[in-house]
Amino acid sequence: MMPLAYADLGQPQIIKKIGGNPEMKKHLEDMGFTVGGEVSVVSSIGENLIVKVKESRVAVSEELAKKIMI
């Protein structure tokens, strides 16, 4: 298991765990990040990642990406 921030570009991954406080977990869940869901990193721009999740592309900070374990 490793943080999403370190995933290879374009490789589909399965979310195994979401860390952080309850508010952060809820925020990530609202954006589509759920345990068992598929996610892939589309690109990395500075300290932000563009991530494909549930047929959408969202930008997440590296800090948030480190809370999503794959």
Beta strands, then each sheet from edge to edge (+ up, - down):
strand 1: 13-14
strand 2: 17-18
strand 3: 38-45
strand 4: 48-53
strand 5: 56-61
strand 6: 68-69
sheet 1: 1+ 3- 4+ 5-
sheet 2: 2+ 6-
end
